[in-house]
């Protein structure tokens, strides 16, 4: 009957639940291993692309140990494998948690996937072309002020780059996360506005941490993050109003 739940949606015993989790984890591990193996073939081009970052052109990269070229090659392949297998991993996570979600929560999760992908790519671009050059410029200026000869190991450079780009890209997921949490009634627009000052403080701390200690750089990074938070609040308010309207329509 139409009102009955499908067998896939029925609560599973704990043992079956753990078996299902184990099966999904094995699928994710297999996808990661295959993606990492494929990443070994593209690690070289990816590394050369990172070395051509506009802010670091003209620098010579050195290997500080005989094993460093191999280590960084494997690390890049590992990162590529993680990035390539991530969509499949998220899909497996979705299949695992889907039976425990209500229909409205399922629809919300699926609806926000394209937006999450676009925002993540926008965050990567912003971090790579705006935040990282400023952070690298500041680091090199400190070295020159101390009369230090600049000789950077390739491993340190890649770690420095990833340590800035990935967290910034994840911060750009804030609007999607807020919309989803609003949809499942974990946050409300009123609560987000109430904690606005603390959110601003946290975002400013993040901006000043990853940028040079000058006002212009801090503002260039802090303002987009603050606007991102306000955009998240506006989206949360829109989702919340729609939920209230749907509830009123159902009661009527």
MOZIJO-V813551 format. One record per run of one state. SS is the DSSP state (h for helix, s for strand, l for the rest). FROM is the first residue (numbers start at 1). TO is the last residue. Records with the same first field share a line. If there is no record, write none. Layout:
SS=FROM-TO  FROM-TO
This chain:
l=1-6  10-13  52-53  57-60  63-67  101-102  112-112  146-151  172-173  184-188  195-195  211-214  252-252
h=7-9  14-51  54-56  68-100  103-111  113-145  154-171  174-183  189-194  196-210  215-251
s=61-62  152-153
